[in-house]
């Protein structure tokens, strides 16, 4: 069931990437073509490849990262509010989404790091099934994603302070 839900998210990402690249249309507030290419396209490609290996690996290709996949579905909150802001820009909605987004980014950072560590240890040191090579590649993507989410969290922290704590 998680694979199906995650596949739906990946299909939405693919449609958004195609809309941004082909038509120059952004479904998300303040997102450019570059954002879609950097953030959505790698996930689409790597997850499609990983899912294609699921049968060969008896489901281990995706189950190895199931906690991360479940958490990524929380991003839907952030993307829903970004889509709302693209249609109806509103400072209060933008302000209210900062703290939940910080929590999501922090959770992603922790989960990506732990999932990467577990998968890397399993694959490299325990010498598991060679058919899991693509999942190991997906794990390296998680490490890159952790760096990106750390950057987002830093930026969101500054925005949070500016919006909620500065008295100026």
N, C-alpha and C positions, 0 to 999 in steps of 0.2 A: 504494500500500500504506500509506503514511503517513497519507493521508486516511482510510482505513478504520480504522486503529488510533486515530487521533485522534477519529474519529466515535464509536467505542466508548467512549472516555473521556468524551466529551461526553454520551453517553446515560446513562452511570453517574452523571454529575453531575446530569443532569436528574431521574433517579429519586431521588437523594439530596435534591435541592431539593424535589421533590414530597413526599417522606417527611417532611421537616422542616416544611414549610409546612402541609400538609394534616393530617398525623397527629402532628406534634410529636415525631417520632422522629429521633434523630441517629445516624448510622452512624460518626461520628468522635469520638474522645476530646476532651472539653471543647469541642465545637462546639455552638453554639446555632443557632436559626433564622436569626438575623442573619448569622452567618458564612456560611451557605449562600447567603443572598440577596446578600451582598456579594462573595463569591469565586467561587461556582460559576454563579450565574444569569447574570451578564454574559458569561461565557465561552460558556455554552450559547447565548445569544441571538446574540452576535456571530459565533460560529463557524458557527451554522446559516445565518445570513444570508450570510456569506462563502462557505460551501460552495455555497449556492444560486447564487452568481455564477460558480462554477468553469467551467461549460460555456460561458457567455457570454465568459469571459476566456481560454479555451483552457487552463485549469488554472493560470493565473498568480495567481488570487485567493488560493490557498493556498500555491502553491510559493514565493511571495515571502516567506513566513514559515516555510518548512520547517524551518530549524534550530531555531526557537523551538518549533514543534510537536513535534519530536523530543525536545527537552529537557523539555517539559511532561510527556511520558510518564514521565520519571524521578520525577515527583511521586507516581507510583503507589507508590513505596517508602514515602514519608511517609504516604500515605493507608492503605496496608496496615498499617503499624505503629499508626496512629491507630485503625483499625478493630479491631485486635487488643487495644489498650488499652481500647477501649470495652467489649469482652467480658471481658477479663481485665486489670484495672488492675495494673500491676507497675512498681515504681520503677526496676528495672534496665533493663527494655525502654525505658522513658521516657528514662532517662539515655543509653542507647546510641544512640538515634535522633537526639540533638541534633546531633552533628558531621556526619553525612551530610546532615541537613536543612539545616545551615548551608551546606554545599557546594552543595546543590541551589538554595537561595535566592540565593546569590552568583552561580551560573551563570545562573539565570533573570534576575537583575538585569542582568548584562552582555549577555545575548542579547536581552532585551527592548529595552534601550537601543540596541544596534547595529541590530537589526531595524527599530525605529522610525525611526532616523536614515536608514538606507538606503531604506526605503519612502517616507519623507517627501521626501527629496531626489529620488528617482526620480519620484514623482508630481507634486510641486510645481514642480521646476525643469526637469525634462526633458519635462514636459507629455506624459506617456504616455496611453494609451488612457483616454478618459473613463469607460468601463465599469468601470474600477478604483476608482471613487469609494468603494465599500463597503470595499474593502481598505484605503483610506486611513483610513476610519473605524476599522477594526480596528487599524490602526497607532496611532491615538490611544489606543485601549484598552490597547495595550502600554505606552504611557508611564504611564498610570494604574497598570497592574500593576507596573511597575518601582518606583513610589513605595510600593506596598503591600509588595512583596518587600524593599525596603530597610528598611521598618519591621519586618518579620518577622526579617530578618537582625540588626537591632539588638537586638531582644528575645531572639532565640536566643543571641546573643553574651553577653548578661547571664546567661542561664540556664546557658550553658556554663561561664562563670567560676564561678558559684555551685555547680554540680554537680561540676565537675572540678578547679578550681584553688583554691577557698577551702579553707583548712585548718581552719576553725571547725567 
